Amino acid sequence: MPAADQVISMLDAFLHGDTHAASLDAWCTEKITVQLSGLTIEVLASTSTATTYVQRLFTPPSNLWNVVRPDAAATGVTATMRCLALPRAHVSALAERVRSRGTGAPRPALMHVGAPATWHQMPGGPVLLTDPDAGIAPQLIVRHPGSFTVITCDDTDATMNAARHLREIGYRRAEDDGWVCLHASAATMDGRGILVVGDSGAGKSTLALAATAKGAFLSNDRTMIDACSGVAPQAVAMPGPIRLNGGTLQALGYASAEQWDLTRPQSTMNTDWQNFRGSNKLHILPSEWHERTGTPLAMSATVDLVVFPQVIQGSQELHLQAMHPESARELLGAQCMSPGDNIYVSDWLGIRTTSPDDLARNGARVVGALADRPAVSLRFGTRAPYAAVTETVRAAFSSPASHR
């Protein structure tokens, strides 16, 4: 990497349209290629941390997101994403230059996890900046024809930003193709798919992981659903970490998980780590979970059963009840990410092409298809043996409700 003054000067020229994005390629020593719903993107990065995380995040592959093997032929329209990891002071200095020299009124946006940001128009293209008062690392995303340039801080967490933006691109392309995202986890049991739907803290991750004793893990917290007429709804993971606290990990039989060497290590000292509802959680990628527990990972699954869990702190309760389709429809609608729902994710890169009305219709179609699947509510206590919880869910497949 060139000296600090040279870095600022070269990137300043790029932001002002005096140099082409390809002039930055000399800094990018790492490369990986991904396919996102038919779009092929070559990722060029200045650090291996960025490309390694992309590889791990998109494992296992699916038909929505897939890392292309080096010896495989890439297909589809090709775009480029460059990721430059710089010292925080460099990134902050560039961000201030954009704020002071951008033309027109800044446009607000909300990034992943609701992080506030603003778009600024520069001669080299529109630039998205994170809010300096948001308490997150400074970051710039520059849009130019056929490519994005991500300028981020050179710490471990910030270099994951390229993967986050790739996931966002894949999400919007899948959304344009009719896929709908639900606040749900998913797994398979004896080859049949289970969609676990509910609010944060309802026990989605716990139940999905417990079910893998008889199957495979698919997704945590966010699941993409495609529903075509006459075909069972299909589920694919939205790539992301499994977030678990110490209480859940201990109940699952992995009490020493805080000692695992993870991509995103997080301190458990002096926190609420051991509480079942603790906010401090380990972020474990599905590929890391597989490596450390041997749990199989599913690429996709049909939705054969919808489960609405409710975990009860300190209880041994275990109760399953079949649900009426209209009750299931109401609960599914509340967890469906489509315009008008309070958990809908902002299109912060501005790349979606489908109208809000069509997105809402897609959401209603998917909710309707899922509401027609067998559905049960499951109350289980944190002291209930997870083997018993798993068998209770397994029995639901053969209950009369599963044949409606």
TACOR-V713513 format. One record per residue. N is the residue number from 1. RES is the residue in one small letter. OMEGA is omega as a letter, one per 20 degrees, with the letter a starting at -180 (NA if undefined). Layout:
N;RES;OMEGA
N;RES;OMEGA
This chain:
1;m;a
2;p;r
3;a;a
4;a;a
5;d;r
6;q;r
7;v;a
8;i;a
9;s;a
10;m;r
11;l;r
12;d;r
13;a;r
14;f;a
15;l;a
16;h;r
17;g;a
18;d;r
19;t;a
20;h;r
21;a;a
22;a;r
23;s;r
24;l;a
25;d;a
26;a;r
27;w;a
28;c;a
29;t;a
30;e;a
31;k;r
32;i;a
33;t;r
34;v;r
35;q;a
36;l;a
37;s;r
38;g;r
39;l;r
40;t;a
41;i;r
42;e;a
43;v;r
44;l;a
45;a;r
46;s;a
47;t;r
48;s;r
49;t;a
50;a;a
51;t;r
52;t;a
53;y;r
54;v;r
55;q;a
56;r;a
57;l;a
58;f;r
59;t;j
60;p;r
61;p;r
62;s;r
63;n;r
64;l;r
65;w;a
66;n;r
67;v;a
68;v;r
69;r;a
70;p;a
71;d;a
72;a;r
73;a;r
74;a;a
75;t;r
76;g;r
77;v;a
78;t;r
79;a;a
80;t;r
81;m;r
82;r;r
83;c;r
84;l;r
85;a;a
86;l;r
87;p;a
88;r;a
89;a;r
90;h;a
91;v;r
92;s;r
93;a;r
94;l;r
95;a;r
96;e;r
97;r;r
98;v;a
99;r;a
100;s;a
101;r;r
102;g;a
103;t;r
104;g;a
105;a;r
106;p;r
107;r;a
108;p;r
109;a;r
110;l;a
111;m;a
112;h;a
113;v;r
114;g;a
115;a;a
116;p;r
117;a;r
118;t;r
119;w;r
120;h;a
121;q;r
122;m;r
123;p;a
124;g;a
125;g;r
126;p;a
127;v;r
128;l;a
129;l;r
130;t;a
131;d;a
132;p;a
133;d;a
134;a;r
135;g;r
136;i;a
137;a;r
138;p;a
139;q;r
140;l;r
141;i;a
142;v;r
143;r;r
144;h;a
145;p;r
146;g;a
147;s;r
148;f;r
149;t;r
150;v;r
151;i;a
152;t;r
153;c;a
154;d;r
155;d;a
156;t;a
157;d;a
158;a;a
159;t;r
160;m;a
161;n;r
162;a;r
163;a;r
164;r;a
165;h;r
166;l;r
167;r;r
168;e;r
169;i;r
170;g;r
171;y;a
172;r;r
173;r;r
174;a;r
175;e;r
176;d;r
177;d;r
178;g;r
179;w;a
180;v;a
181;c;r
182;l;r
183;h;a
184;a;r
185;s;a
186;a;r
187;a;r
188;t;r
189;m;a
190;d;r
191;g;r
192;r;a
193;g;r
194;i;r
195;l;a
196;v;a
197;v;r
198;g;r
199;d;r
200;s;a
201;g;a
202;a;a
203;g;a
204;k;a
205;s;a
206;t;a
207;l;a
208;a;r
209;l;r
210;a;a
211;a;a
212;t;r
213;a;r
214;k;a
215;g;a
216;a;r
217;f;r
218;l;a
219;s;r
220;n;r
221;d;r
222;r;a
223;t;r
224;m;a
225;i;r
226;d;a
227;a;r
228;c;a
229;s;r
230;g;a
231;v;r
232;a;r
233;p;r
234;q;a
235;a;r
236;v;a
237;a;q
238;m;a
239;p;r
240;g;a
241;p;r
242;i;a
243;r;a
244;l;r
245;n;a
246;g;a
247;g;r
248;t;a
249;l;r
250;q;r
251;a;r
252;l;r
253;g;a
254;y;a
255;a;a
256;s;a
257;a;a
258;e;r
259;q;r
260;w;r
261;d;a
262;l;r
263;t;r
264;r;r
265;p;a
266;q;a
267;s;r
268;t;a
269;m;r
270;n;r
271;t;r
272;d;a
273;w;a
274;q;r
275;n;r
276;f;r
277;r;r
278;g;a
279;s;r
280;n;a
281;k;r
282;l;r
283;h;a
284;i;r
285;l;r
286;p;r
287;s;r
288;e;r
289;w;r
290;h;a
291;e;a
292;r;a
293;t;a
294;g;a
295;t;r
296;p;r
297;l;r
298;a;r
299;m;a
300;s;r
301;a;r
302;t;r
303;v;a
304;d;a
305;l;r
306;v;a
307;v;r
308;f;a
309;p;r
310;q;a
311;v;a
312;i;a
313;q;r
314;g;a
315;s;r
316;q;a
317;e;r
318;l;a
319;h;r
320;l;a
321;q;r
322;a;a
323;m;r
324;h;a
325;p;a
326;e;r
327;s;r
328;a;a
329;r;a
330;e;a
331;l;r
332;l;r
333;g;a
334;a;a
335;q;a
336;c;a
337;m;r
338;s;a
339;p;a
340;g;r
341;d;a
342;n;r
343;i;r
344;y;a
345;v;a
346;s;r
347;d;a
348;w;r
349;l;r
350;g;a
351;i;a
352;r;r
353;t;a
354;t;a
355;s;r
356;p;r
357;d;r
358;d;r
359;l;r
360;a;r
361;r;r
362;n;r
363;g;r
364;a;r
365;r;a
366;v;r
367;v;r
368;g;r
369;a;r
370;l;r
371;a;r
372;d;r
373;r;r
374;p;a
375;a;r
376;v;r
377;s;a
378;l;r
379;r;r
380;f;a
381;g;r
382;t;r
383;r;r
384;a;r
385;p;a
386;y;r
387;a;r
388;a;r
389;v;a
390;t;a
391;e;r
392;t;r
393;v;r
394;r;r
395;a;a
396;a;r
397;f;a
398;s;r
399;s;r
400;p;a
401;a;a
402;s;a
403;h;a
404;r;NA
